[in-house]
Each structure stands twice: as structure tokens, then as C-alpha cells.
Amino acid sequence: MIPLIIITLIALGAYFLLRKKPGDLPAKDKQLSESYKTLLNEHVDYYQKLSDSDKARFETMIRNFLQYVRIEGVGIEVTELDRVLVAASGVIPIFGFHDWKYKNLTNVILYPDTFDQEFQFEGENRNILGMVGSGYMNGQMLLSRAALVKGFSSSSGKGNTAIHEFVHLLDKADGASDGIPESLMVHEYTVPWLKMMHQEMHRIETGKSDINPYALTNEAEFLAVAAEYFFEKPDQLQQKHPELYLQLSQIFGQDPAESAYYKYE
């Protein structure tokens, strides 16, 4: 008869050999992870420029995002690419903040294309590409799939509708959509940021800025439009608007022109 101690040692050895190691993913999750990597490499320039370690963290943040945000389609079937692009749009603005979660978002609703104020995607007067819900729609984001895909295409220019809407969510996280995301900003940067916003808005008004005039709508739209530019064409923004670029780097804890992130303490 084999002594009990030997049986115990064999059992323990088998346990340590076969146990799930920290960081191991189930087969299905590994397959999804590889799928995400492929789609990110094919469609998301921001991800492509990251270091290997930052890419791994980006992928983890994508998986985490998709665990707490539901993505639904209206008139369309949601694809894996849709899910990855929505998640990437949400992760990009918060990549400088490891533990950030969108507590004010539960659902992203994709429409085939533009929609109207009544959330209809057929008929006339359809000119909305994306919006963050309020009132009874609180916690919802509505996005045009066409705009989502275009935002990650080579023809996107300085624009990205989905990133724009996620920046609105960040702005709104402190309870006010005012162009001052206090949940992210160090308090001492608030006054300089307000001053710079108004100075740049004046330049836009007088035709002396290449920032989309939609930024003149109000301070909240200025932040969202400037953030699109910051993440889509960081080199260009840094060259043409160095002070604005620096302020946005401080707000988002990132330096995308250098393909790196950093966290302001």
C-alpha cells in the first residue's frame, strides 16, 4: 500500500501543475483576446503605436469595458468589430488612468447611420451622429455605426464621433457638462484651461484656428472637439497648438504624439 504522505505529495504536485495560473484565460477568452488583437491591429492606429506592454494593458481594458457595458444594435446586428471599436473609443480617453470606469454608462446603442431627435433612423431630418442620453435615457449612449467606423478610417481627419461622445461622458462624470472634467483634472489646471478655451474659441470665431467650428457651441463641445483632434492627429495639434496640446495632455494623462501615456499625480 502506498503511504498516505506519498499520495498527498502526488496530489499536490498535480494541483500545482494543472492549476490555472494568474493571468491565464479560458480557451474561449483566449480566442476572443486574439480576435481583439487582430481587429485592433487592423483598425486602431492609436493601439498600433503603443509599446507591447501598453498594448497588453489596452487589451485588458477593452475586455473589462465589454464586461460592464452592453452594446446593442437597432436595425443592425452588432459585430465583433463594432464591439472592439466602441470599446477602443471608450478606452482611449481614459488610458492614462488605470482604474477608471464609466460609472455613468450601461449601454451603447448602435444605429445604422444618422438618426433624429426622436431616435428614428429612417426619414428626413436625420443629422445626429452620436449623443449621450439624459433624463430617462441616462446611462445610454447612441452612436451611428457609419460614424463609428469612419472615425477609425484613414479618411477620419481630425474627427472621431465615438471618442467625442466618450469625452462628453468624462466631462459629465462630475455632475456637469461644462468642458471642465474635474474628475480627471488637477484643480490648479482649471482656471488656465478655461482661459485657454475662451482664447481658442475667439480664434475659431475670427478664422485663425483649424479647430472644427462646432467647438464654438459651448465649452463642453470645445473639450470634445479638441479631444478628437488630440487623439486623432496629436502631432499636428502639438505643432499648431502646443499650449492646447500640453493642457490636454495634463487633462488626459497622455502624450499621444510620443505614443506614450503618463499619469499626473
N, C-alpha and C positions, 0 to 999 in steps of 0.2 A: 504494500500500500504506500502511495506517495505521501510523504509527510505534509501536513496541513500548511506549513510555512512555505513549502515549495509551490503548492497550488496558489497560495496567496501572492507570491512573488510573480508567478506566471500571469495571473490575472491583472496585477498592477502594471506589468510590462505591456500587456496587450492594451490596457486602458490608455497608457501614455503614447503608445504608437498610433492608436486609432482615433484618439480624441480629436475633436475639432480644435485646431489651433486658433488663437486670436487673430482676427482679420480674415480667416478663411470664409469663403462664401459658399452657400449651397450651389449645386450644379446649375440650377435654373438662374440664380442670381449671377453666377459667373458668366453664363451665356448672355444675360442682359447687359452685364458690365462691358463685355467685349463689343456688343452691339452699340452701346452708348459711345464707346471709344471710336468706333468706325464712323459713326454719324458725326461726332464732334470733329474728328479729323477732316471730314469731307465738307463740313458746312460752317464751322465756327472758327473764324480767324483768331479771335481772342484766345481761345483754347490752344490753338496751334502754336502760339508764340510763348506759351508757358514752359517753364522747366519741367523735367519729368516728375519731380516731387510735387510741384504745384498742379500738374495735370492730374495726378492721383488724387490730390485733395479736391480738385474741381469735380472729378467723377464722384467722389464720396458725397459732396454737397448736392450734386444732381440727384443721386439716389435718395438722399434724405429729403430733398424738396418733394420728390414724387411720392414719398410716403405720407406726407401730410397735406398735399394739395391735389385735389381731384381735377382732372382735365376732361371736359365733356364736349361733344360736338352737337351743333344744331344744324341739321341738314347735311351733315358730313359724318364720315366715320373717322375717328381720331387715329392717326398712325403713330408708329414709334418715333418717326422724325418729328411729328408735331409735338410729342411729349418732350423730346430732347431739346427742341428749340425753345419751347415755353420755359422749361426748367433752366436752360442756359441764360435766357433773358432775365430770369429771377436771380440767378446766382452771380452773374457778372457784377451788378452794382454792390453786392454785399461780400464780394470775395476777400476784401480786406478785413472782414470781421468774422472770425471763425465760427462763432456760436450764434450768429443772427438767424432768426426765423421770422417769417412773415406772420405775425400773430393776427393780423387784420385781413387774412386771405384764407379761404377754404376751397374755393372753386375758380377755375379758369374755364370760360365758355367760349369755344371757337365757332365763329360763323364762317361761311364760305368766302365772303368778301365784305364789302362795306354794309353797314346797317343804319337804321334811322333811330330817332329818339324813342320810338315805340318798340325797339329791338326787332324790327322786321328787316329781313334781308332780300325782299323782293319789292318791286315797285319803284316809284320815284323818291327823290329826296333822301337817298341813302349816301351819306357823306362821312359817317363815323368809322374810323379805322380801329379804335380801341377806347375803352373807358374803364374807370374804376367805379364800381357801384357804390351808391349811398342809400340811406333810408332802408327800405325793405330789401334792397339789393346789396346791402352792406356785406362785405366779405367776399364779393364776387368781382371778377374781372372779365370783361368781354373783349375779345380780340378778333380781328379779321385774320383768317388763315393766310389769305393772299398777302396781307401786310406783314404778318409774322415771317413768312418765307422770304419776302423781298428784303426785310431788314437784315438778313444774313447772306444776301446775294452780293455779287460784285457790283450790282447797279444801285446799291443802297445809298451810296454817297455818305453824307453826314447823318443820315436818319436811321432810326430803328424804333418802330412803333412800340414793340413789346417792352424794350428797355425803358422807353419813355413812360409807359404805364406803371412799371415796377418802381421807377423813381418816384412817381406820384404816391405809391403806397408807402415808400420810405418817408416821404415828406409828411404823409398823413399819420404816421405812427405815433407822433407826439400829440395828436388830437387836433392839429390844424394844418390845412393845406395852404401854406404861406410862403413856400420857397425856402424855408429855413428848417432843414431836417434835424431838429435838436436832439433826436435820439442818436445821431451819428456825430454831430459837431461838438467840438470843444467850445465851451461858452465864449471864450475870448475871440473866437473867429466870427461870431455872429454879426457884430457891427461892421467889420471890414467887408464881410460878404454882402450885406445889404447895400453898402455904399458902392461896391463894385457892380452889383446887379443893376442898380439905377444908372450908373455911368454907362454901362454897356447898352442898356435899353435906349439911352439917349443917342448913342452912336448908331444903333439899328434904325432909329427914327430918322436920323439925318443921312442915312445911306452910307455910313462909314464902317459898317461891320458886315461880315459874311455870315453871321448867325441868322438862322431862319427867323423872319419877322413874326412868326407865330409866337415867339418868345415875348412879344410886347403885350400879349393878352393879359398877363398878370405875373407876379413873382413866382407862383407855383409852376406856370408854364415855362418861364425862363429857366428855372432849375432843370426841368425835364428835358427841354430842348438842348440846353448846354451840356447835359449829361450824355445825350445821344452823341453829340459831337465828340465829347471827351472819350467815349468808349469806341466809337466807330473810326474816328480819324485823329487819334491822340497826337501824332507827330505834327499834323497840320495845325491843330489847336495850340500846341505848345509853341510852334513857330509864330503864329499870327496873334495869339492872345496869351503870352507867357504868364501874366499875373492871374488871369482867369484859370489857366491850367493848374497853377500852383494851388489856388483856392479849392478847386475841385479835387485835387489830389489829397488835400487835407480833409475834405469832407468824406471822400470815399475810401481813404486809407490805401490808395493805389497810385501807381506810376505806370500806366499802360504804355506810354511812349518808350519806356525802358523794359517793357514786358515783365514787370515785376509788381508785387504788391507789398505794401508795408502798412503797419498799424501805428497810428498816432496814439501815444499814451496820454 
